[in-house]
């Protein structure tokens, strides 16, 4: 191949006023999110809380499958642990978005919320409260982590984690990079 002046490549550059291209073909049918916060006027292009109002209240039924190969479960007594059984009814969870990046996880059979207390202990709470607010994050390995939105230990997040025996880990001993805190949300198949 020899360069020829008649062969020109055109790389389109969007004008500053144009909107970004849709990320997915189906996104063209979705309503556009608009920033209505006063801070959006001062920081151009920055996503602010009001941009994500459409995500609040999103509810998903999932099983959380740990990197340690356990399904996270919450029983009727509020005990949190892991099980190898795929059919355990206490492992079916409802994950609900309560704020931007924050979820509540409730066991459907137990009706208890996954919670982390001030000392980093995992438990099932009867009622939704500050201990039940969990920051959901997708990690580089495509697994999700869940950290307490309310409590920290020495300025470090405390994570939901199951050890190699399926026992709950104390939040003070957990770190984001520790695979014991990594979970895959698996879609629950209707029966």
N, C-alpha and C positions, 0 to 999 in steps of 0.2 A: 504494500500500500504506500503510495506517495501522496504527500499533502497536495491538495489542489485548492486553488482559491474558490472554486465553485462549490466545494463541500464545506458548508458552514454548519456548526452545531449551535442550536439555540437552546439555552437553559432559561426557562421562565423564572423570573423573580417576582414574588407577589409584592404588590404595592403595599406600603405601610397601612393603608386604610382598608385593604381587603381582609376578609375573614380567613382563618386557617382552613385548609382542605379537610373534608371529613375523614376521620380515621377508619371508618368502616362503611361499606356500601349502604348498609341499612340506616346509618346515622343521618342520612339526608332526610329521612322521614320523621326524625325525632325533633321535638321543639328545641329551640336554642335556649341555652341558659344565659341569663343576663345578670350582670353585676349591678345591684342596686345600692350597694353599700357606699358610704361616702369615701371610704379608703380606696375604692376601685378607681376613682378619678385621679388620685394622686400617684398610684403605682400602676402604670400601664402594663397590661398583660399578666398581672398577678392574679391568681385565683383566690378569691376570698370566700368566707363561709357561705354567703348568700348565693354563690354560684352553684352550690351543691344541695340546695333545698329539695330538689327532686329525689335525692337519695335517702332522705330521712324517712324512716318507717319501712324501708325495704326489709322484707322477711324472707328467709331462706330456711328450708329444712335440710339438714346435713348431718353426717357423722364426721367427727374429727378423728382422723387416722394419724397416729403419731409416727414419727420417724423411727421410734422404738418398736413399731408394729403392734400397737394397742389402739383400740377404739376408746376414746374418752367417754366415761359414763357418769351420771349423777343419779343415785338411787333415792328412794322415798325418804330415807333418813337424812339425806343431804350429804352423804359420803361421796367424795369424788375419787375415782380411780380409773384404771384401764382394764379392758377385757379383750381377750383374743376372739371371743364369740361375735360373729357377724350378725347374729340374730337377737342379740341382747336388746330388749325394748328400751332400756335405760340409756342406750348409746345414741338414740335418735334425738337430735337437738334442733332447736329453733334459734337461728341467729338473726337478730333484728338490729338494724341500724338505728341508733338513738341520737347520734350527732355525727359530724364529719369525722370519719376515721374511728369512731367509737361504736362498739356493738354491745348488746346484751345477749347472753347465751343461756337458753332455758331448756331443761330436759323436758321433753313432751310427756313422758310417762310419769316422771316424778313431780313435775310442776315446780322444780327448784331452779334457781338461777346459779350459774357458775360465778363464784365470787372469790376474791382475794382480800383477806383482812390486813390490818396495819402491820402485823407481824409476818406477813407473807404466806399465811396458811390458806390452802385451797379448801373451799367448802361449798355446799349447796345452800343457798339462802331461799327461804320461803317467799319473801317479798323483795322486789327490786329496790336497791338502794345504792349508795355511792360505791360500795365494795364490788358491785356487779358491773360497773362501767369498765369495759376492756378496750384497749387500743388494738385494733386489728391492722397488721402490716404483712404485706407479701414480701418475703425475703428473696435474696438472689437465687436460691436453689428452688424457687417456686413454692416453697412451703409457707404457711402462715404462722405468725406468732401472735400471741395475745398477752398484753401487758396491762397491769392495773393502771387505770386512768387517774385514780385517786391517790394511791400510795406509792412511795419510793423508799429505797433503802440507801442511805448515803448518796442521794441524788441519782441513783441508778434505778432503772425500771425493774419491777418484779414481774416475772412471766409465769404463765400457766405452763407446767411441765410435768411429764411422767418419766420416772426413771426406768431402767432396764427391766424391772420387775412389775411395772405397771402401777407403782405407788406414786401418789402425788409428791412433787418436790416442793420444798419450802421456797417461796419467792425470793428470799434473800440469797439463796444459793444459785439462782438462775441468771443466765446471760443470754442475750439475743443470739449469739453465735453458737451456743450450746444446742446440739441437735435434739436434746431431750425436750426442748421447748417448741419444736417444729411440728406442725400439723397440716395434713392435707384435708381440706373440706371435701367430703364425698357426697354427691347427690344421693338422696334417699329414694330408692325405687318404689313406686306405689305397688301395693300387694293386691 
